[in-house]
Amino acid sequence: MKTISPTRTEELVRYRRFIHKHPELRYEEVGTADFVSKHLASLGYTFQAGIAKTGIACLIDSGKPGKTLLVRADMDALPIFEENKTDYTSVHKGVMHACGHDAHTSVLMGLASELKENPSAIVPKGRVLLVFQPAEEGGQGADRMIEEGILEKYDVSAALALHVWNHIPVGKVGVVDGPMMAAVDEFQITVQGVSGHGAMPQHTVDPILVGSHIVTALQSIVSRNTDPLDSCVVTVGAFHAGHAFNVISETAELKGTIRTFTKEMFDKAPELFKRVVENTASAFGAKAIIHYERTNAPTINHPEMANIVRKASENILGPNSVTEEHAKTMGGEDFSAFLMKVPGCYFFVGSMNEEKGLVHPHHSSKFDIDETSLPIGLSVMKEAIRLYLETH
């Protein structure tokens, strides 16, 4: 396996453990952004800070004509109490890097160091834009950076991002063409009925009954309105109504999520949802008030960019290093916003190690990674950058 130096590996681990120990929630990544900024400044780079509140963009120009490739890392943590007992356990109670964003930021910091030491080996022509993004965890940080003009300002042509992945063993890289992660839509339904005595239901419109039928009817979106070969998930995760055993409440509230995998189903989902909910409520004489929010679009890889990452992985890790197993998920990722604007690839770097007990899933209070995934991720990213800019 071709990889980076032991010194750089130590650097990556040091960065990752510092960030892990000092996690910050979405749009609160002030300390993390300062840590990154000081690193970039120490390397002599000029950069733009304060994008989408705490985001950073750093452009490295080869001086030769070519495309601009955006490479992104997310910086935010999660509101989770960490149960791990390590030297780098979170010191901020109730906040934890439980998804791996500390690793992603560290890899991009390491890439900045590599680009300073040997730029022409990584960027033969064109430019690389390092993007440290806030608020991936439900904050739509990517959308905000795009809204603030990052793609136009730096004339971005394509985009890459990696994610350490505890569902794939260390030493493997997960890459797929097309949809890789799902769109995330969030909904809230308020069913308005008519309250009354539980012993005299004929004088009421029971929102609990109506809500129950809505829960059942929503499953028809998957079973009867979606191509069986096109993945879709509809989940009602919360249902609240009433306070007393003998009173039919006036309202019921339902909350949940819809996950879609293709752009076609992503476009259809809101109208299908609205039709099912409103018509079901109407059939019982109730009214449904809907709040429907689009968190992010599906994450869809461009085949050419995915092939570049595959080749990069094989060049670094050897044949049979690329896998599609466990490389698709109905989880969401706001890097999708970049991929809706420019061709790109989002890929997984295996970080699971059963022998070390590093098997806990993302968003678990016991999540941790095999840190040998850090130099692997950096090496594959470097090679992917070189391959793209060499040919574009």
N, C-alpha and C positions, 0 to 999 in steps of 0.2 A: 504493500500500500504506500502510495506517495502521499506524504502529509507534511505538515509544517514542523518547525523546529521545536525542541523541548522547551526552549526559552519562551517562545510564543505561546505554547500550550500553558505554561505556568502563568503567563500574563492573562490568558483567557479565563483560567480558573479563578485568578485573583479578582478580575473584574466581576465575574459572575457571582462570586460569593459576597462581594461587597454590595452589589445591587440586590441580591437575594436577602441579605441581612437588613436592608433599608428599603423595603417595598413602599410604593406609593400608588394610590388609587387613580383612576382615570381623571385627567386634567389637573391632577395634583402632583405630577412628576417633576416638581421643582428641583429636588435634590438630585434625582437621576439625570435630569437635563444639565444641571450644573456639573455633575461628574463627567458626562459626555463632553460638554463644552470645554472643560479644562483639559481633557485628553486631546481634543482636536486642536486646541490652541497650543498645547505643548509640542505638537507636531508641525506647527507653523501654518496650519490651514486657516483660511478665512471661511466663514460660514454664516448662515442666516438662522437666527434663533427666534423663539417666540411665535412660530407658526402654529396656528390652532392652539394658542396659549402656551404650550410647552414644547412643541415640536422643533426639530432642527433639520436643516438641509445643508449638506457640504458637497460642493462640486469639485471633482478632480478632473482636470482637463489635460489630455495627452499633448495638446498643441497641434495635433494632426486632424484633418477633417474626418468626420464620422458621426455616428449616432450617439444619442445620450441614453444610457441605461440606468434606470432607477433601481436601487437596491434598498429595501426597507426592513427595519426592525421595529417592533412595538415595545413600549417601555412600561406599560401600566401593570399593576398587580390586581389582586382580587380581595374582596372583603371576607376572608377566610382565616380562622384561627389555626396557626400552624402547630401540628403535633409532633413534628420531627425534633430530634435532639441532636443537633450538630453544632459545630463552631460558628456556622453561618445562619442559624435559625433566626427568623424575623424578630427584630427588636420592637416592631410596631404591632402591638397586640391587636388581633382581629384583622390584620392585613398580611397577605402572603403572596409570594410569586408561586402560585399553584398551577401555572400553565406553561411556563418556560420562557416568558418574555425577558427575564434576566439573562437567559442564555442567548437569545436573539440579539439583544443589545450588545452583549459582550463580543459576539462574533463580528458584529459590524464595527465595533471599536477596534478589534483585532485586524479587520480588513483595512481600516484607516491606517494602521501602523504598517501593514504590508505594502500598501500603496505608496507610502512615503519612502520606504526602503528600496523598493524595486518596481516603480510604476510601469515601466514599459513592458515588463513581463506579464502584467495583468491587463493593462490598457494599451494595446498596440496602436490604437487610434480611437478618435472619439472621446467620449466623456463618461464618467460614472458619477451618479448623484446618490450620495449616502443620505438616507432619510430615516431619522429617528422619530417615530410616530407616537403621539399620545393616544390614550383612550380607545384601544381596540376592543376592550371588554364592554361592549354595549354603549360606547360613547360616540361611535361613528367618527373617530379621529381621522380616518383616511378621507372620508367625505369632506370634513372641514378643511383639511390641507388642500384638497383639490379645489374647493370653493374659494380658497384664498390664493389660487392661481399658481400652485407649484408646478403643474405640468406645463403650462404655457410659458412661465418665466424661464424654465430651464430646458424647454423644447424637448421634452421626454418622448422617446420613441418606443421604449419597451420597459418591462419591469420584472424583477425577480424578488422573491422572499422565501425564506426557509422557516420551518417550525420543528423544533425537537419534538419527537413523538414517542410516547411510552407504550404504544401499541405495536411498535416495530423494534426488533432487536438492534442494538448498537452495531454498526458496521454495514447496515442496509440503508438504502435511500428509497423513499416512496414517491413515485411519480406516475401520474396518469394524464392522458389526453382528455380534454373537455371538462365536464363538471367534476369537481373534486370535493367541494364542501357546499353545503346547502345554503339557500337563502333563509334568513331568519325574520319572520313576521311575528309581531306580538299583538294580541287582541284583548279587548275588554268589552264584555257585553253586560249592559244593565237591562234586565227584563222588568218591565213595569206592568204589574197586575193590579188587582183590587183586593185589599186586605179584608179580613173578617174573622169570625169565629171558626175554629177548626171543626166544630160540630155542624156547621151550616155552610158547607162548601158551595152550595148552589147560589149563594149571594156573593161569591168571590170569583176572581180569576187568579188561580194559584201560580205564582211565578216559579215555584220550585218544580211543579209538574211541567210547566212550559220549558224551564231550563233543562230539565232531564231529557225532554224530547229533543231539544236543541243539541245536547251532547251526542245523542244517538244519531240525529240527522247529519251532524257534521262529518261523521265517518263516511257518509255517502260521497263526499268529495274525493276520498281515496278509493273507495270500492267501486264507484260508478261514474266518476267524472275525470278520472286520471288514467292515462295509458298504463296498463299493468307493468310495462317495462320502464316507466318513468317514476322514480321514487318520490313519494310525498308522505309527509307525516302531519297529522292534525291531533294536537294534544290539548285537552282542557286540564289545566294544572291546579285550578282553584275554583271552588263553588261555594259561595257564602250567601246565606239567607236566613232570616228569622231569628227569634230569641226565646220564644216560649213554645211549650209543647202543644198548646191548644189554640195557637193563633196562626192563621195563614198570613204571611208577611205581604207587604206591598211590593217589594222589589227583591230581586236576586241578582247577584253579580258573579259572572264567570270570567276567568282569565285563562289565557293559554297561548299557544304558539302554533304556527304553521311553518313547516320546512319544505321547500321545493328545491329541485335539483337542476332543472333546465330553465332557460330564459322563457320558453313558451309557457311552462306551468307557472313560473313566477309572475308573468303578466296576467294570467287568467285567475290566479288564486283570490285576489280581493273581491272580485265580482261574484265568483262562485260562493264565497263565504257569506257575503252580504245577502245574496238571494236565499240561501238555505236558512240563515238566521232570521231574517225579517219575515219570510213566508211561513216559517214554522210558528213563530210568535203570533202572527196574524191569524193563523188557523185556530188558535186557542183564545182569540180575543184579547191578546196581550200586545204590548209594543216593545220592540227591542231597540235600544240605543247602542250604537256600535262605535268604539274607538279602535281604529286599526292603524298600527304603526309599522313601517318598514324599517327594520334595523340594518340589514344589509342584503345585497343581491347574492345570487349563487356565485361561488368562486370557480371560474371556468378557465382552464388552461388552454393556451394556444398550442396546437400540435407541434409547430416548428420549435417553439420555445421549450416545450416539454422534451423534445428530442435533444436539444442542446444540453439540458440538465442530465438526461440519461447518458449522453456521451461523456459529459464531465464526470459523472459518478463512476462510470466504467474506467475512465482514464486514471482516476484517483484510487478507486477501491478494487478495480479489477472486474472481470466478467461475473455475471450473476449477482452483482451488488444491488441492482435495481429491482424493486418489487412493487406490485400493485395490490398485494394482499394487505388489508387494513389501511390502505391509502385513500379510501373514500369514506366520508363520514357525513352524517346529517347535522353535525355541528356547523356553526357559522364562523365567518372570518371576514373582517371588513377590508382586507386587501382586495376583495372582490371589486371594490370601487375603482381601484387602479386598473384592474383587468377589464372593466367595462369600457375604459377609455383607450388603453393601449394593449397590444399583445404582450403576454407574459407567462410566467410559470410560478406557481406556488408549490413547494415540495416539502416533504417530511424527511427529517434526518433521524434515524433510529436512535433512541436514547434509553431503551429498556435493557436491563441486565438482570436476569433471574438469579444468577449466582450471587449477586450483591444485594438482592432483595429490592432492587429498584424497579418495581412493577406497578406501583400505584398509579391510577389513571389521572389524567388532567382534571383539575378543579377538586382534587382530593386534598384533605388536610395533611396527608402524608406523602404528597407528591414530591419526588426528587428524581434527578436524572443521573445517568452515567456520564460523567464529565469528559470522558474520551470522545463523546459526540461533538464537543466543541471544536477541536481541531479538524475533525472530519467535515463538519459543516462549513468551516472557513475554507478548507481546501477545495471542496466541491464548488462552493460559491465563486472562489477565485477562478477556477477553471471554466465555469459557466460564463463568467464575465468575459474572459479572454476569448472563448469560442464565439460568443455573440459579436463582440466588437471586431474581431478578426474578419468576420464574414459580412459585416453590415456597415 
